[in-house]
Amino acid sequence: MINLEKIAIYKKFAGDIDGWTRMASATEKAILTGDDWRQIDSFVQDFGLVKAGLASARYAEKLHTRIAESVTDAETLAALKELGEQLA
């Protein structure tokens, strides 16, 4: 599950997985796994498609459902959407 702590680590490295791999602390890597990173990255990329109008309404609905099922709470959902706005 994605939580605020994981999003904060992802933001710290601005979506740069190479930077995270090289420079993240052991604690950060224990909190945010590679699978978590890829999931957040996928959401951000998909959000960019929706934002740019390159995805159907159905795709956008499915994306919202996938994200809602993958976050711990409404605050995390809002943070992930904000991240998508910033990085997309």
Secondary structure, 3 states (H helix, E strand, C coil): CECHHHHHHHHHCCCCHHHHHHHCCHHHHHHCCHHHHHHHHHHHHHHHHHHCCCCCHHHHHHHHHHHHHHECCHHHHHHHHHHHHHHC
